[in-house]
Amino acid sequence: MLSSEPVLLVGLPRSGSTLLNAIVNQCPDTYCLNDLYILQLIDEQGSWDRFANDEQAEAVRLHLRGKIERQSGVGLPERIEWTARMTPEQLERALSVIDGPSIRRGHWAEMIDDVISAAAKACGKSTWGWNTPQDYLHKERVLKEWPKAKFIFNLRDPKSMLRSYKFYPHDTERARYHPAAQSFAWRKAARAYEVMAEEMPEQTLLLRYDDIVRQPSVEIARLNTFAGTSVDEGLELESLGRNTSYGSGEKKPKGSVEPFELWLSDQVLFRERKALGFDATRHPFSFRGVGVTAGNSLKFLSRYGTLIASDPNIRRRVGRMLGGAS
């Protein structure tokens, strides 16, 4: 039997999910792991039914353990990415359970439940969850194990999302940028939200990153009402720190998205952007940016063509993004 119904933060990368995760962790009774990506490991193993062997189970346990230990912040500087903080004593208490015989090793959901529950309990918290943007693609598997799990979609205005990808400070990540590809992913998440909000409105919420930054008290109140959290509505977001999506100064993305890129994005997601309450302005066609887009297309195809050809796990993920959720 599973002991808890988790809260999942989903949506898209480069959209403020780390900030939202940090906000959730300000609740005295909620423990939320950032960038967990545990379902991706299970998908790669093919262990959705049961672990095939102890090596698979141990890989999942160690992945969870590593996330918990690092995000505890013990011996590390405070960072917005690591807000599931613990005292050294709490971490020691959690790891003694996680490394012990009580952790079930037969099924992925049992292990996730046991391990994260142990971490939450060590902090004196009774509810828990995690942030992995793409996990809405696994909603059926999650709901099979935790029927009352709640999904919080975190989406950002597409123009800002594209700019964040385009001017990401690390070159290897910039190769992921293409206005059509990111717009398709945004539309995929938006449509998933629309379906889930229709099918299970009490378990689905949309929080727009732009609203969180502009009117945090209002959005925190919506979060509290939906998830049963008790985050202080007067929370100062600046107190949480910054990262490459949220913050100011030298880490804020520089430059702009070209008119052609914005027009191309509109061809993919305009209906969803308008329906979800984002800027409804249509961008006219322009030749400005055609050359830039052609160059980015070559980089994007080179990166993903190589990955798709060489990595079956990447092929599986791309296929899931192009097709339906599990």
FIROVO-316984 format. One line per field, with one value per residue (C-alpha): x negated, y, z; residue in one letter; residue number from 1. Coordinates in steps of 0.05 Angstrom, whole numbers, always signed. Example, Ala and Ser with C-alpha at 12.3 -4.5 7.8 and 13.67 -1.06 7.14 Angstrom:
c1 = [-246; -273];
c2 = [-90; -21];
c3 = [+156; +143];
resn = [a; s];
resi = [1; 2];
This chain:
c1 = [+0; -26; -25; -17; +12; -43; -41; -76; -102; -101; -102; -165; -238; -260; -193; -206; -192; -252; -223; -156; -190; -225; -158; -125; -183; -166; -105; -121; -88; -109; -174; -186; -247; -271; -289; -277; -274; -262; -208; -256; -304; -249; -227; -299; -302; -235; -217; -145; -116; -168; -243; -275; -332; -363; -410; -351; -321; -388; -397; -330; -345; -413; -383; -332; -383; -430; -376; -355; -426; -446; -382; -387; -440; -481; -552; -532; -515; -442; -416; -347; -355; -364; -306; -287; -335; -351; -394; -452; -412; -351; -392; -425; -357; -330; -390; -388; -319; -335; -395; -358; -316; -247; -251; -210; -250; -199; -161; -182; -123; -134; -207; -192; -139; -182; -245; -214; -166; -227; -259; -195; -184; -255; -239; -174; -132; -73; -63; -113; -121; -172; -187; -200; -170; -157; -122; -53; -71; -69; -3; +32; -23; -26; +50; +51; +6; +29; +101; +106; +40; +44; +11; -10; -26; -77; -79; -112; -94; -122; -162; -198; -207; -239; -285; -307; -325; -358; -404; -417; -488; -513; -529; -510; -440; -433; -437; -370; -338; -292; -230; -186; -210; -202; -135; -112; -133; -96; -34; -40; -41; +15; +60; +45; +66; +131; +148; +130; +166; +229; +223; +198; +206; +195; +127; +102; +78; +44; -4; -34; -105; -92; -35; -78; -131; -81; -31; -62; -13; +46; +14; -11; +61; +84; +29; +49; +123; +108; +53; +72; +5; -5; -59; -62; -26; -73; -134; -188; -210; -278; -293; -293; -353; -358; -376; -378; -302; -288; -329; -361; -426; -480; -442; -380; -376; -400; -376; -310; -273; -270; -204; -207; -217; -156; -114; -136; -118; -49; -37; -45; -14; +28; +94; +67; +30; +94; +138; +92; +93; +25; +12; +61; +24; +10; -60; -62; -106; -175; -239; -279; -307; -301; -377; -383; -330; -364; -429; -393; -359; -426; -451; -387; -384; -457; -449; -384; -398; -461; -426; -366; -411; -455; -411; -349; -327; -326; -287; -236; -230; -222; -171; -131; -134; -110; -58; -15; -27; -38];
c2 = [+0; +69; +119; +187; +223; +265; +334; +336; +401; +392; +433; +453; +468; +541; +561; +575; +505; +511; +576; +542; +483; +530; +564; +496; +479; +541; +502; +475; +409; +395; +365; +373; +349; +390; +362; +290; +256; +189; +166; +177; +127; +76; +86; +75; +11; -13; -30; -3; -70; -94; -88; -143; -151; -119; -78; -39; -29; -5; +44; +76; +77; +110; +161; +181; +180; +225; +276; +277; +283; +339; +379; +375; +429; +398; +423; +463; +536; +556; +554; +561; +492; +460; +479; +411; +429; +388; +394; +345; +306; +302; +279; +225; +202; +199; +162; +110; +90; +97; +52; +2; -60; -27; +2; -41; -63; -98; -41; +28; +64; +29; +50; +122; +124; +93; +134; +203; +190; +174; +240; +279; +245; +261; +335; +329; +335; +292; +309; +307; +314; +327; +372; +341; +382; +324; +278; +297; +248; +193; +214; +148; +109; +160; +159; +83; +83; +148; +159; +226; +255; +328; +359; +432; +456; +512; +547; +611; +662; +629; +690; +691; +616; +619; +675; +635; +576; +618; +656; +601; +612; +542; +528; +454; +472; +526; +471; +448; +512; +516; +560; +507; +450; +489; +515; +445; +422; +482; +464; +391; +412; +462; +411; +360; +412; +426; +352; +340; +402; +377; +305; +317; +391; +379; +349; +397; +469; +518; +569; +617; +636; +707; +714; +684; +738; +794; +778; +725; +733; +718; +657; +630; +635; +594; +543; +537; +528; +475; +435; +445; +478; +536; +578; +649; +693; +750; +709; +752; +714; +747; +712; +645; +662; +661; +616; +623; +626; +670; +728; +792; +824; +786; +720; +747; +725; +779; +794; +782; +731; +750; +768; +707; +662; +692; +684; +612; +599; +628; +577; +522; +547; +610; +577; +547; +611; +651; +598; +594; +669; +689; +746; +740; +785; +754; +764; +783; +747; +777; +757; +783; +721; +672; +665; +657; +604; +567; +566; +543; +489; +460; +460; +429; +375; +359; +351; +312; +273; +244; +230; +197; +154; +131; +129; +85; +122; +188; +156; +132; +201; +235; +184; +197; +272; +264; +213; +205; +201; +135];
c3 = [+0; -18; +38; +4; -55; -85; -116; -184; -215; -290; -354; -391; -375; -377; -348; -275; -246; -200; -171; -162; -128; -80; -64; -49; -2; +39; +64; +134; +118; +46; +20; -55; -94; -153; -221; -198; -267; -234; -282; -339; -307; -297; -370; -392; -352; -377; -305; -305; -283; -233; -227; -268; -219; -157; -200; -228; -159; -131; -189; -173; -98; -109; -156; -104; -48; -87; -101; -28; -2; -50; -42; +33; +27; +82; +73; +12; -1; -5; -76; -106; -137; -69; -24; +4; +59; +121; +182; +187; +239; +194; +135; +177; +201; +129; +102; +157; +133; +58; +67; +111; +99; +103; +33; -14; -75; -119; -153; -175; -142; -76; -76; -93; -40; +14; -1; -8; +50; +93; +74; +87; +154; +175; +164; +203; +139; +120; +46; -11; -85; -140; -199; -267; -324; -372; -322; -348; -404; -351; -319; -330; -295; -238; -229; -229; -168; -135; -157; -120; -144; -161; -222; -223; -293; -295; -362; -384; -438; -502; -523; -456; -457; -527; -505; -445; -488; -542; -495; -444; -418; -433; -506; -502; -480; -533; -586; -559; -584; -643; -643; -676; -631; -566; -589; -605; -535; -505; -544; -522; -449; -458; -491; -437; -385; -422; -425; -352; -328; -363; -338; -267; -248; -174; -188; -241; -235; -282; -253; -303; -287; -309; -259; -203; -214; -223; -168; -122; -65; -111; -142; -76; -50; -110; -97; -24; -41; -93; -59; +14; +27; +75; +41; +68; +17; +35; +14; -19; -80; -79; -14; -50; -94; -170; -228; -303; -309; -249; -224; -248; -267; -304; -306; -340; -414; -462; -532; -566; -606; -680; -714; -759; -699; -665; -728; -734; -661; -673; -728; -676; -612; -622; -604; -539; -520; -526; -492; -431; -420; -447; -495; -553; -601; -669; -696; -770; -819; -827; -862; -802; -769; -827; -831; -756; -756; -813; -773; -710; -751; -771; -699; -674; -727; -717; -642; -642; -705; -673; -607; -640; -683; -626; -564; -560; -497; -534; -590; -539; -507; -574; -595; -532; -543; -615; -596; -535; -460; -425];
resn = [m; l; s; s; e; p; v; l; l; v; g; l; p; r; s; g; s; t; l; l; n; a; i; v; n; q; c; p; d; t; y; c; l; n; d; l; y; i; l; q; l; i; d; e; q; g; s; w; d; r; f; a; n; d; e; q; a; e; a; v; r; l; h; l; r; g; k; i; e; r; q; s; g; v; g; l; p; e; r; i; e; w; t; a; r; m; t; p; e; q; l; e; r; a; l; s; v; i; d; g; p; s; i; r; r; g; h; w; a; e; m; i; d; d; v; i; s; a; a; a; k; a; c; g; k; s; t; w; g; w; n; t; p; q; d; y; l; h; k; e; r; v; l; k; e; w; p; k; a; k; f; i; f; n; l; r; d; p; k; s; m; l; r; s; y; k; f; y; p; h; d; t; e; r; a; r; y; h; p; a; a; q; s; f; a; w; r; k; a; a; r; a; y; e; v; m; a; e; e; m; p; e; q; t; l; l; l; r; y; d; d; i; v; r; q; p; s; v; e; i; a; r; l; n; t; f; a; g; t; s; v; d; e; g; l; e; l; e; s; l; g; r; n; t; s; y; g; s; g; e; k; k; p; k; g; s; v; e; p; f; e; l; w; l; s; d; q; v; l; f; r; e; r; k; a; l; g; f; d; a; t; r; h; p; f; s; f; r; g; v; g; v; t; a; g; n; s; l; k; f; l; s; r; y; g; t; l; i; a; s; d; p; n; i; r; r; r; v; g; r; m; l; g; g; a; s];
resi = [1; 2; 3; 4; 5; 6; 7; 8; 9; 10; 11; 12; 13; 14; 15; 16; 17; 18; 19; 20; 21; 22; 23; 24; 25; 26; 27; 28; 29; 30; 31; 32; 33; 34; 35; 36; 37; 38; 39; 40; 41; 42; 43; 44; 45; 46; 47; 48; 49; 50; 51; 52; 53; 54; 55; 56; 57; 58; 59; 60; 61; 62; 63; 64; 65; 66; 67; 68; 69; 70; 71; 72; 73; 74; 75; 76; 77; 78; 79; 80; 81; 82; 83; 84; 85; 86; 87; 88; 89; 90; 91; 92; 93; 94; 95; 96; 97; 98; 99; 100; 101; 102; 103; 104; 105; 106; 107; 108; 109; 110; 111; 112; 113; 114; 115; 116; 117; 118; 119; 120; 121; 122; 123; 124; 125; 126; 127; 128; 129; 130; 131; 132; 133; 134; 135; 136; 137; 138; 139; 140; 141; 142; 143; 144; 145; 146; 147; 148; 149; 150; 151; 152; 153; 154; 155; 156; 157; 158; 159; 160; 161; 162; 163; 164; 165; 166; 167; 168; 169; 170; 171; 172; 173; 174; 175; 176; 177; 178; 179; 180; 181; 182; 183; 184; 185; 186; 187; 188; 189; 190; 191; 192; 193; 194; 195; 196; 197; 198; 199; 200; 201; 202; 203; 204; 205; 206; 207; 208; 209; 210; 211; 212; 213; 214; 215; 216; 217; 218; 219; 220; 221; 222; 223; 224; 225; 226; 227; 228; 229; 230; 231; 232; 233; 234; 235; 236; 237; 238; 239; 240; 241; 242; 243; 244; 245; 246; 247; 248; 249; 250; 251; 252; 253; 254; 255; 256; 257; 258; 259; 260; 261; 262; 263; 264; 265; 266; 267; 268; 269; 270; 271; 272; 273; 274; 275; 276; 277; 278; 279; 280; 281; 282; 283; 284; 285; 286; 287; 288; 289; 290; 291; 292; 293; 294; 295; 296; 297; 298; 299; 300; 301; 302; 303; 304; 305; 306; 307; 308; 309; 310; 311; 312; 313; 314; 315; 316; 317; 318; 319; 320; 321; 322; 323; 324; 325; 326];
